[in-house]
Amino acid sequence: MTFQAYIDNIEKQTGVSGKDWPKLAKAKGLTAPGTKATAITDWLKAEYSLGHGHAMAVVKLLKDSGALK
């Protein structure tokens, strides 16, 4: 499965597009320097019922977008 396919599946499951994740993570205070992936994946699993692989894809998306420093 390609990375884009992961993102597309996440959007279908959650209704949240790839471009919206950085804004949502920032609103939750999860883009501060030093934020661990575990804090982000815990949030995604709890609020969006994502599995670990999909949650980690969102973490990668956040890193690639520059939202995580």
Secondary structure, DSSP 8 states (H G I E B T S, - for coil): --HHHHHHHHHHHHS--TTTHHHHHHHTT--STT--HHHHHHHHHHHH---HHHHHHHHHHHHHHT---
